Amino acid sequence: MPVTTPLSLDAVNFSNRDEVDAFIQQLLAEGRIRVQADIAKLQAMGVMDANGKLLNRELPPDMQEGSERDFGG
C-alpha cells in the first residue's frame, strides 16, 4: 500500500480534479472527527443528550439578566 501524505491548501493542485476531490474528502473526514469529539464532550458535560437535544436551557449566572458582567472590552 502506498504511503500518502495529507494534502494541504498550499500543496493541492487545483488543476487536478482527482487531487481536489481527495483534498475535499480529507477535509470532510477531519471535520467529522472534530464534530464527533465535540458532541461527545457536550454529552459528557450534560449539555446535550444522545439525540442532540439540549438538556439545560438556562444561561450561566454571569450571563443572566441583571448580573454584573465584564466582557473584557
PyMOL Python script that loads the backbone (N, CA, C, O; Angstrom):
from pymol import cmd

cmd.read_pdbstr("""\
ATOM      1  N   MET A   1       0.835  -1.167   0.000  1.00  0.00           N
ATOM      2  CA  MET A   1       0.000   0.000   0.000  1.00  0.00           C
ATOM      3  C   MET A   1       0.891   1.246   0.000  1.00  0.00           C
ATOM      4  O   MET A   1       1.805   1.348   0.818  1.00  0.00           O
ATOM      5  N   PRO A   2       0.635   2.192  -0.907  1.00  0.00           N
ATOM      6  CA  PRO A   2       1.468   3.390  -0.971  1.00  0.00           C
ATOM      7  C   PRO A   2       1.198   4.308   0.221  1.00  0.00           C
ATOM      8  O   PRO A   2       0.071   4.413   0.704  1.00  0.00           O
ATOM      9  N   VAL A   3       2.245   4.959   0.675  1.00  0.00           N
ATOM     10  CA  VAL A   3       2.120   5.916   1.772  1.00  0.00           C
ATOM     11  C   VAL A   3       1.732   7.253   1.169  1.00  0.00           C
ATOM     12  O   VAL A   3       2.376   7.741   0.240  1.00  0.00           O
ATOM     13  N   THR A   4       0.671   7.839   1.709  1.00  0.00           N
ATOM     14  CA  THR A   4       0.242   9.150   1.208  1.00  0.00           C
ATOM     15  C   THR A   4       0.334  10.155   2.343  1.00  0.00           C
ATOM     16  O   THR A   4       0.077   9.832   3.503  1.00  0.00           O
ATOM     17  N   THR A   5       0.699  11.361   1.994  1.00  0.00           N
ATOM     18  CA  THR A   5       0.769  12.426   2.984  1.00  0.00           C
ATOM     19  C   THR A   5      -0.498  13.263   2.847  1.00  0.00           C
ATOM     20  O   THR A   5      -1.033  13.405   1.748  1.00  0.00           O
ATOM     21  N   PRO A   6      -0.978  13.816   3.955  1.00  0.00           N
ATOM     22  CA  PRO A   6      -2.176  14.644   3.877  1.00  0.00           C
ATOM     23  C   PRO A   6      -1.938  15.849   2.967  1.00  0.00           C
ATOM     24  O   PRO A   6      -0.860  16.442   2.961  1.00  0.00           O
ATOM     25  N   LEU A   7      -2.949  16.185   2.217  1.00  0.00           N
ATOM     26  CA  LEU A   7      -2.866  17.357   1.350  1.00  0.00           C
ATOM     27  C   LEU A   7      -3.083  18.613   2.198  1.00  0.00           C
ATOM     28  O   LEU A   7      -3.800  18.585   3.198  1.00  0.00           O
ATOM     29  N   SER A   8      -2.468  19.683   1.792  1.00  0.00           N
ATOM     30  CA  SER A   8      -2.692  20.962   2.459  1.00  0.00           C
ATOM     31  C   SER A   8      -3.186  21.956   1.415  1.00  0.00           C
ATOM     32  O   SER A   8      -3.033  21.731   0.215  1.00  0.00           O
ATOM     33  N   LEU A   9      -3.764  23.028   1.863  1.00  0.00           N
ATOM     34  CA  LEU A   9      -4.282  24.043   0.957  1.00  0.00           C
ATOM     35  C   LEU A   9      -3.178  24.588   0.052  1.00  0.00           C
ATOM     36  O   LEU A   9      -3.424  24.893  -1.115  1.00  0.00           O
ATOM     37  N   ASP A  10      -1.985  24.707   0.580  1.00  0.00           N
ATOM     38  CA  ASP A  10      -0.862  25.225  -0.200  1.00  0.00           C
ATOM     39  C   ASP A  10      -0.329  24.200  -1.199  1.00  0.00           C
ATOM     40  O   ASP A  10       0.230  24.565  -2.234  1.00  0.00           O
ATOM     41  N   ALA A  11      -0.504  22.916  -0.884  1.00  0.00           N
ATOM     42  CA  ALA A  11       0.111  21.882  -1.710  1.00  0.00           C
ATOM     43  C   ALA A  11      -0.827  21.273  -2.755  1.00  0.00           C
ATOM     44  O   ALA A  11      -0.361  20.651  -3.709  1.00  0.00           O
ATOM     45  N   VAL A  12      -2.146  21.446  -2.586  1.00  0.00           N
ATOM     46  CA  VAL A  12      -3.080  20.805  -3.516  1.00  0.00           C
ATOM     47  C   VAL A  12      -3.008  21.471  -4.891  1.00  0.00           C
ATOM     48  O   VAL A  12      -2.927  22.695  -5.002  1.00  0.00           O
ATOM     49  N   ASN A  13      -3.038  20.643  -5.927  1.00  0.00           N
ATOM     50  CA  ASN A  13      -3.030  21.128  -7.301  1.00  0.00           C
ATOM     51  C   ASN A  13      -4.487  21.272  -7.744  1.00  0.00           C
ATOM     52  O   ASN A  13      -5.137  20.277  -8.064  1.00  0.00           O
ATOM     53  N   PHE A  14      -4.997  22.492  -7.764  1.00  0.00           N
ATOM     54  CA  PHE A  14      -6.403  22.727  -8.084  1.00  0.00           C
ATOM     55  C   PHE A  14      -6.721  22.509  -9.560  1.00  0.00           C
ATOM     56  O   PHE A  14      -7.888  22.558  -9.950  1.00  0.00           O
ATOM     57  N   SER A  15      -5.728  22.276 -10.367  1.00  0.00           N
ATOM     58  CA  SER A  15      -5.951  21.917 -11.770  1.00  0.00           C
ATOM     59  C   SER A  15      -6.213  20.422 -11.928  1.00  0.00           C
ATOM     60  O   SER A  15      -6.685  19.975 -12.973  1.00  0.00           O
ATOM     61  N   ASN A  16      -5.908  19.661 -10.899  1.00  0.00           N
ATOM     62  CA  ASN A  16      -6.081  18.213 -10.930  1.00  0.00           C
ATOM     63  C   ASN A  16      -7.340  17.860 -10.138  1.00  0.00           C
ATOM     64  O   ASN A  16      -7.349  17.929  -8.909  1.00  0.00           O
ATOM     65  N   ARG A  17      -8.399  17.483 -10.852  1.00  0.00           N
ATOM     66  CA  ARG A  17      -9.702  17.220 -10.220  1.00  0.00           C
ATOM     67  C   ARG A  17      -9.614  16.085  -9.191  1.00  0.00           C
ATOM     68  O   ARG A  17     -10.245  16.159  -8.136  1.00  0.00           O
ATOM     69  N   ASP A  18      -8.841  15.044  -9.488  1.00  0.00           N
ATOM     70  CA  ASP A  18      -8.696  13.935  -8.545  1.00  0.00           C
ATOM     71  C   ASP A  18      -8.058  14.399  -7.240  1.00  0.00           C
ATOM     72  O   ASP A  18      -8.452  13.964  -6.158  1.00  0.00           O
ATOM     73  N   GLU A  19      -7.078  15.276  -7.348  1.00  0.00           N
ATOM     74  CA  GLU A  19      -6.404  15.795  -6.161  1.00  0.00           C
ATOM     75  C   GLU A  19      -7.343  16.689  -5.360  1.00  0.00           C
ATOM     76  O   GLU A  19      -7.348  16.644  -4.130  1.00  0.00           O
ATOM     77  N   VAL A  20      -8.130  17.494  -6.050  1.00  0.00           N
ATOM     78  CA  VAL A  20      -9.108  18.356  -5.374  1.00  0.00           C
ATOM     79  C   VAL A  20     -10.144  17.499  -4.654  1.00  0.00           C
ATOM     80  O   VAL A  20     -10.493  17.779  -3.507  1.00  0.00           O
ATOM     81  N   ASP A  21     -10.638  16.452  -5.323  1.00  0.00           N
ATOM     82  CA  ASP A  21     -11.611  15.556  -4.702  1.00  0.00           C
ATOM     83  C   ASP A  21     -11.022  14.876  -3.465  1.00  0.00           C
ATOM     84  O   ASP A  21     -11.701  14.747  -2.447  1.00  0.00           O
ATOM     85  N   ALA A  22      -9.778  14.446  -3.547  1.00  0.00           N
ATOM     86  CA  ALA A  22      -9.112  13.816  -2.408  1.00  0.00           C
ATOM     87  C   ALA A  22      -8.961  14.812  -1.261  1.00  0.00           C
ATOM     88  O   ALA A  22      -9.138  14.457  -0.095  1.00  0.00           O
ATOM     89  N   PHE A  23      -8.637  16.047  -1.593  1.00  0.00           N
ATOM     90  CA  PHE A  23      -8.494  17.092  -0.584  1.00  0.00           C
ATOM     91  C   PHE A  23      -9.826  17.347   0.120  1.00  0.00           C
ATOM     92  O   PHE A  23      -9.870  17.470   1.344  1.00  0.00           O
ATOM     93  N   ILE A  24     -10.893  17.424  -0.639  1.00  0.00           N
ATOM     94  CA  ILE A  24     -12.224  17.652  -0.069  1.00  0.00           C
ATOM     95  C   ILE A  24     -12.615  16.486   0.839  1.00  0.00           C
ATOM     96  O   ILE A  24     -13.129  16.702   1.936  1.00  0.00           O
ATOM     97  N   GLN A  25     -12.377  15.266   0.393  1.00  0.00           N
ATOM     98  CA  GLN A  25     -12.689  14.101   1.219  1.00  0.00           C
ATOM     99  C   GLN A  25     -11.891  14.112   2.516  1.00  0.00           C
ATOM    100  O   GLN A  25     -12.405  13.752   3.575  1.00  0.00           O
ATOM    101  N   GLN A  26     -10.645  14.523   2.426  1.00  0.00           N
ATOM    102  CA  GLN A  26      -9.787  14.627   3.618  1.00  0.00           C
ATOM    103  C   GLN A  26     -10.357  15.660   4.591  1.00  0.00           C
ATOM    104  O   GLN A  26     -10.425  15.409   5.795  1.00  0.00           O
ATOM    105  N   LEU A  27     -10.766  16.817   4.075  1.00  0.00           N
ATOM    106  CA  LEU A  27     -11.342  17.862   4.927  1.00  0.00           C
ATOM    107  C   LEU A  27     -12.623  17.385   5.604  1.00  0.00           C
ATOM    108  O   LEU A  27     -12.837  17.633   6.790  1.00  0.00           O
ATOM    109  N   LEU A  28     -13.470  16.700   4.841  1.00  0.00           N
ATOM    110  CA  LEU A  28     -14.721  16.197   5.395  1.00  0.00           C
ATOM    111  C   LEU A  28     -14.465  15.167   6.490  1.00  0.00           C
ATOM    112  O   LEU A  28     -15.137  15.177   7.521  1.00  0.00           O
ATOM    113  N   ALA A  29     -13.508  14.289   6.276  1.00  0.00           N
ATOM    114  CA  ALA A  29     -13.187  13.268   7.274  1.00  0.00           C
ATOM    115  C   ALA A  29     -12.670  13.921   8.557  1.00  0.00           C
ATOM    116  O   ALA A  29     -13.063  13.523   9.654  1.00  0.00           O
ATOM    117  N   GLU A  30     -11.801  14.910   8.430  1.00  0.00           N
ATOM    118  CA  GLU A  30     -11.276  15.614   9.598  1.00  0.00           C
ATOM    119  C   GLU A  30     -12.389  16.361  10.324  1.00  0.00           C
ATOM    120  O   GLU A  30     -12.418  16.402  11.554  1.00  0.00           O
ATOM    121  N   GLY A  31     -13.298  16.947   9.560  1.00  0.00           N
ATOM    122  CA  GLY A  31     -14.433  17.662  10.151  1.00  0.00           C
ATOM    123  C   GLY A  31     -15.343  16.731  10.923  1.00  0.00           C
ATOM    124  O   GLY A  31     -15.804  17.075  12.012  1.00  0.00           O
ATOM    125  N   ARG A  32     -15.612  15.544  10.370  1.00  0.00           N
ATOM    126  CA  ARG A  32     -16.448  14.563  11.071  1.00  0.00           C
ATOM    127  C   ARG A  32     -15.827  14.167  12.408  1.00  0.00           C
ATOM    128  O   ARG A  32     -16.531  14.042  13.409  1.00  0.00           O
ATOM    129  N   ILE A  33     -14.527  13.973  12.423  1.00  0.00           N
ATOM    130  CA  ILE A  33     -13.837  13.605  13.662  1.00  0.00           C
ATOM    131  C   ILE A  33     -13.989  14.708  14.703  1.00  0.00           C
ATOM    132  O   ILE A  33     -14.251  14.429  15.873  1.00  0.00           O
ATOM    133  N   ARG A  34     -13.825  15.953  14.284  1.00  0.00           N
ATOM    134  CA  ARG A  34     -13.943  17.080  15.220  1.00  0.00           C
ATOM    135  C   ARG A  34     -15.362  17.216  15.757  1.00  0.00           C
ATOM    136  O   ARG A  34     -15.564  17.444  16.950  1.00  0.00           O
ATOM    137  N   VAL A  35     -16.341  17.076  14.870  1.00  0.00           N
ATOM    138  CA  VAL A  35     -17.737  17.201  15.299  1.00  0.00           C
ATOM    139  C   VAL A  35     -18.096  16.085  16.270  1.00  0.00           C
ATOM    140  O   VAL A  35     -18.748  16.334  17.284  1.00  0.00           O
ATOM    141  N   GLN A  36     -17.682  14.866  15.973  1.00  0.00           N
ATOM    142  CA  GLN A  36     -17.961  13.750  16.879  1.00  0.00           C
ATOM    143  C   GLN A  36     -17.321  13.973  18.237  1.00  0.00           C
ATOM    144  O   GLN A  36     -17.926  13.656  19.261  1.00  0.00           O
ATOM    145  N   ALA A  37     -16.117  14.509  18.267  1.00  0.00           N
ATOM    146  CA  ALA A  37     -15.442  14.799  19.533  1.00  0.00           C
ATOM    147  C   ALA A  37     -16.192  15.890  20.301  1.00  0.00           C
ATOM    148  O   ALA A  37     -16.349  15.796  21.518  1.00  0.00           O
ATOM    149  N   ASP A  38     -16.653  16.919  19.596  1.00  0.00           N
ATOM    150  CA  ASP A  38     -17.402  17.989  20.248  1.00  0.00           C
ATOM    151  C   ASP A  38     -18.723  17.474  20.807  1.00  0.00           C
ATOM    152  O   ASP A  38     -19.113  17.851  21.912  1.00  0.00           O
ATOM    153  N   ILE A  39     -19.412  16.623  20.063  1.00  0.00           N
ATOM    154  CA  ILE A  39     -20.670  16.044  20.533  1.00  0.00           C
ATOM    155  C   ILE A  39     -20.430  15.214  21.784  1.00  0.00           C
ATOM    156  O   ILE A  39     -21.175  15.327  22.757  1.00  0.00           O
ATOM    157  N   ALA A  40     -19.397  14.384  21.765  1.00  0.00           N
ATOM    158  CA  ALA A  40     -19.079  13.556  22.932  1.00  0.00           C
ATOM    159  C   ALA A  40     -18.776  14.441  24.144  1.00  0.00           C
ATOM    160  O   ALA A  40     -19.178  14.117  25.262  1.00  0.00           O
ATOM    161  N   LYS A  41     -18.081  15.539  23.934  1.00  0.00           N
ATOM    162  CA  LYS A  41     -17.747  16.452  25.036  1.00  0.00           C
ATOM    163  C   LYS A  41     -19.020  17.092  25.605  1.00  0.00           C
ATOM    164  O   LYS A  41     -19.184  17.174  26.822  1.00  0.00           O
ATOM    165  N   LEU A  42     -19.916  17.543  24.727  1.00  0.00           N
ATOM    166  CA  LEU A  42     -21.160  18.163  25.187  1.00  0.00           C
ATOM    167  C   LEU A  42     -22.037  17.160  25.930  1.00  0.00           C
ATOM    168  O   LEU A  42     -22.700  17.513  26.905  1.00  0.00           O
ATOM    169  N   GLN A  43     -22.040  15.902  25.468  1.00  0.00           N
ATOM    170  CA  GLN A  43     -22.807  14.872  26.160  1.00  0.00           C
ATOM    171  C   GLN A  43     -22.193  14.582  27.532  1.00  0.00           C
ATOM    172  O   GLN A  43     -22.920  14.424  28.512  1.00  0.00           O
ATOM    173  N   ALA A  44     -20.876  14.511  27.607  1.00  0.00           N
ATOM    174  CA  ALA A  44     -20.198  14.248  28.876  1.00  0.00           C
ATOM    175  C   ALA A  44     -20.423  15.387  29.870  1.00  0.00           C
ATOM    176  O   ALA A  44     -20.475  15.159  31.079  1.00  0.00           O
ATOM    177  N   MET A  45     -20.556  16.596  29.366  1.00  0.00           N
ATOM    178  CA  MET A  45     -20.797  17.761  30.220  1.00  0.00           C
ATOM    179  C   MET A  45     -22.267  17.863  30.638  1.00  0.00           C
ATOM    180  O   MET A  45     -22.617  18.678  31.492  1.00  0.00           O
ATOM    181  N   GLY A  46     -23.125  17.034  30.037  1.00  0.00           N
ATOM    182  CA  GLY A  46     -24.546  17.074  30.359  1.00  0.00           C
ATOM    183  C   GLY A  46     -25.296  18.188  29.665  1.00  0.00           C
ATOM    184  O   GLY A  46     -26.392  18.554  30.091  1.00  0.00           O
ATOM    185  N   VAL A  47     -24.737  18.726  28.618  1.00  0.00           N
ATOM    186  CA  VAL A  47     -25.376  19.812  27.875  1.00  0.00           C
ATOM    187  C   VAL A  47     -26.363  19.254  26.850  1.00  0.00           C
ATOM    188  O   VAL A  47     -27.388  19.877  26.576  1.00  0.00           O
ATOM    189  N   MET A  48     -26.062  18.091  26.287  1.00  0.00           N
ATOM    190  CA  MET A  48     -26.863  17.530  25.209  1.00  0.00           C
ATOM    191  C   MET A  48     -27.051  16.039  25.456  1.00  0.00           C
ATOM    192  O   MET A  48     -26.183  15.370  26.016  1.00  0.00           O
ATOM    193  N   ASP A  49     -28.222  15.526  25.019  1.00  0.00           N
ATOM    194  CA  ASP A  49     -28.456  14.094  25.157  1.00  0.00           C
ATOM    195  C   ASP A  49     -28.008  13.359  23.902  1.00  0.00           C
ATOM    196  O   ASP A  49     -27.471  13.973  22.981  1.00  0.00           O
ATOM    197  N   ALA A  50     -28.225  12.044  23.860  1.00  0.00           N
ATOM    198  CA  ALA A  50     -27.777  11.220  22.737  1.00  0.00           C
ATOM    199  C   ALA A  50     -28.504  11.553  21.439  1.00  0.00           C
ATOM    200  O   ALA A  50     -28.039  11.183  20.360  1.00  0.00           O
ATOM    201  N   ASN A  51     -29.648  12.252  21.529  1.00  0.00           N
ATOM    202  CA  ASN A  51     -30.405  12.643  20.345  1.00  0.00           C
ATOM    203  C   ASN A  51     -30.112  14.066  19.898  1.00  0.00           C
ATOM    204  O   ASN A  51     -30.720  14.563  18.950  1.00  0.00           O
ATOM    205  N   GLY A  52     -29.181  14.720  20.582  1.00  0.00           N
ATOM    206  CA  GLY A  52     -28.799  16.077  20.206  1.00  0.00           C
ATOM    207  C   GLY A  52     -29.666  17.160  20.818  1.00  0.00           C
ATOM    208  O   GLY A  52     -29.547  18.329  20.451  1.00  0.00           O
ATOM    209  N   LYS A  53     -30.538  16.790  21.747  1.00  0.00           N
ATOM    210  CA  LYS A  53     -31.406  17.785  22.375  1.00  0.00           C
ATOM    211  C   LYS A  53     -30.697  18.407  23.577  1.00  0.00           C
ATOM    212  O   LYS A  53     -30.002  17.725  24.330  1.00  0.00           O
ATOM    213  N   LEU A  54     -30.890  19.728  23.738  1.00  0.00           N
ATOM    214  CA  LEU A  54     -30.299  20.431  24.877  1.00  0.00           C
ATOM    215  C   LEU A  54     -30.975  19.980  26.155  1.00  0.00           C
ATOM    216  O   LEU A  54     -32.201  19.884  26.215  1.00  0.00           O
ATOM    217  N   LEU A  55     -30.182  19.703  27.178  1.00  0.00           N
ATOM    218  CA  LEU A  55     -30.710  19.264  28.462  1.00  0.00           C
ATOM    219  C   LEU A  55     -30.939  20.423  29.416  1.00  0.00           C
ATOM    220  O   LEU A  55     -31.760  20.317  30.327  1.00  0.00           O
ATOM    221  N   ASN A  56     -30.242  21.508  29.227  1.00  0.00           N
ATOM    222  CA  ASN A  56     -30.346  22.652  30.111  1.00  0.00           C
ATOM    223  C   ASN A  56     -30.384  23.906  29.252  1.00  0.00           C
ATOM    224  O   ASN A  56     -29.443  24.181  28.508  1.00  0.00           O
ATOM    225  N   ARG A  57     -31.450  24.656  29.351  1.00  0.00           N
ATOM    226  CA  ARG A  57     -31.590  25.866  28.534  1.00  0.00           C
ATOM    227  C   ARG A  57     -31.312  27.141  29.333  1.00  0.00           C
ATOM    228  O   ARG A  57     -31.428  28.244  28.800  1.00  0.00           O
ATOM    229  N   GLU A  58     -30.947  26.992  30.607  1.00  0.00           N
ATOM    230  CA  GLU A  58     -30.656  28.164  31.430  1.00  0.00           C
ATOM    231  C   GLU A  58     -29.284  28.727  31.085  1.00  0.00           C
ATOM    232  O   GLU A  58     -28.356  27.991  30.751  1.00  0.00           O
ATOM    233  N   LEU A  59     -29.180  30.023  31.171  1.00  0.00           N
ATOM    234  CA  LEU A  59     -27.894  30.687  30.971  1.00  0.00           C
ATOM    235  C   LEU A  59     -27.083  30.594  32.258  1.00  0.00           C
ATOM    236  O   LEU A  59     -27.652  30.532  33.347  1.00  0.00           O
ATOM    237  N   PRO A  60     -25.768  30.584  32.140  1.00  0.00           N
ATOM    238  CA  PRO A  60     -24.934  30.617  33.349  1.00  0.00           C
ATOM    239  C   PRO A  60     -25.224  31.899  34.125  1.00  0.00           C
ATOM    240  O   PRO A  60     -25.663  32.891  33.544  1.00  0.00           O
ATOM    241  N   PRO A  61     -24.981  31.882  35.434  1.00  0.00           N
ATOM    242  CA  PRO A  61     -25.311  33.050  36.268  1.00  0.00           C
ATOM    243  C   PRO A  61     -24.718  34.368  35.759  1.00  0.00           C
ATOM    244  O   PRO A  61     -25.371  35.408  35.849  1.00  0.00           O
ATOM    245  N   ASP A  62     -23.499  34.339  35.230  1.00  0.00           N
ATOM    246  CA  ASP A  62     -22.877  35.588  34.786  1.00  0.00           C
ATOM    247  C   ASP A  62     -23.466  36.105  33.477  1.00  0.00           C
ATOM    248  O   ASP A  62     -23.132  37.211  33.051  1.00  0.00           O
ATOM    249  N   MET A  63     -24.328  35.333  32.836  1.00  0.00           N
ATOM    250  CA  MET A  63     -24.937  35.771  31.581  1.00  0.00           C
ATOM    251  C   MET A  63     -26.417  36.114  31.751  1.00  0.00           C
ATOM    252  O   MET A  63     -27.059  36.570  30.805  1.00  0.00           O
ATOM    253  N   GLN A  64     -26.961  35.898  32.949  1.00  0.00           N
ATOM    254  CA  GLN A  64     -28.368  36.166  33.170  1.00  0.00           C
ATOM    255  C   GLN A  64     -28.634  37.655  33.312  1.00  0.00           C
ATOM    256  O   GLN A  64     -27.752  38.421  33.702  1.00  0.00           O
ATOM    257  N   GLU A  65     -29.852  38.056  32.994  1.00  0.00           N
ATOM    258  CA  GLU A  65     -30.262  39.458  33.069  1.00  0.00           C
ATOM    259  C   GLU A  65     -30.035  39.994  34.482  1.00  0.00           C
ATOM    260  O   GLU A  65     -30.396  39.355  35.471  1.00  0.00           O
ATOM    261  N   GLY A  66     -29.441  41.159  34.552  1.00  0.00           N
ATOM    262  CA  GLY A  66     -29.236  41.818  35.832  1.00  0.00           C
ATOM    263  C   GLY A  66     -27.906  41.493  36.499  1.00  0.00           C
ATOM    264  O   GLY A  66     -27.541  42.134  37.485  1.00  0.00           O
ATOM    265  N   SER A  67     -27.184  40.522  35.987  1.00  0.00           N
ATOM    266  CA  SER A  67     -25.896  40.210  36.608  1.00  0.00           C
ATOM    267  C   SER A  67     -24.848  41.219  36.135  1.00  0.00           C
ATOM    268  O   SER A  67     -24.924  41.757  35.030  1.00  0.00           O
ATOM    269  N   GLU A  68     -23.879  41.453  37.001  1.00  0.00           N
ATOM    270  CA  GLU A  68     -22.785  42.336  36.593  1.00  0.00           C
ATOM    271  C   GLU A  68     -21.803  41.484  35.803  1.00  0.00           C
ATOM    272  O   GLU A  68     -21.242  40.519  36.322  1.00  0.00           O
ATOM    273  N   ARG A  69     -21.608  41.842  34.572  1.00  0.00           N
ATOM    274  CA  ARG A  69     -20.750  41.039  33.722  1.00  0.00           C
ATOM    275  C   ARG A  69     -19.701  41.931  33.066  1.00  0.00           C
ATOM    276  O   ARG A  69     -19.939  43.112  32.811  1.00  0.00           O
ATOM    277  N   ASP A  70     -18.574  41.360  32.809  1.00  0.00           N
ATOM    278  CA  ASP A  70     -17.473  42.071  32.195  1.00  0.00           C
ATOM    279  C   ASP A  70     -17.054  41.299  30.948  1.00  0.00           C
ATOM    280  O   ASP A  70     -16.602  40.158  31.040  1.00  0.00           O
ATOM    281  N   PHE A  71     -17.202  41.910  29.812  1.00  0.00           N
ATOM    282  CA  PHE A  71     -16.861  41.258  28.559  1.00  0.00           C
ATOM    283  C   PHE A  71     -15.400  41.462  28.183  1.00  0.00           C
ATOM    284  O   PHE A  71     -14.970  41.052  27.105  1.00  0.00           O
ATOM    285  N   GLY A  72     -14.649  42.086  29.055  1.00  0.00           N
ATOM    286  CA  GLY A  72     -13.221  42.253  28.829  1.00  0.00           C
ATOM    287  C   GLY A  72     -12.873  43.265  27.760  1.00  0.00           C
ATOM    288  O   GLY A  72     -11.732  43.299  27.298  1.00  0.00           O
ATOM    289  N   GLY A  73     -13.808  44.078  27.359  1.00  0.00           N
ATOM    290  CA  GLY A  73     -13.548  45.007  26.264  1.00  0.00           C
ATOM    291  C   GLY A  73     -13.251  46.377  26.665  1.00  0.00           C
ATOM    292  O   GLY A  73     -13.018  47.234  25.813  1.00  0.00           O
TER     293      GLY A  73
END
""", "prot")
cmd.dss("prot")
cmd.show_as("cartoon", "prot")
cmd.util.cbc("prot")
cmd.orient("prot")
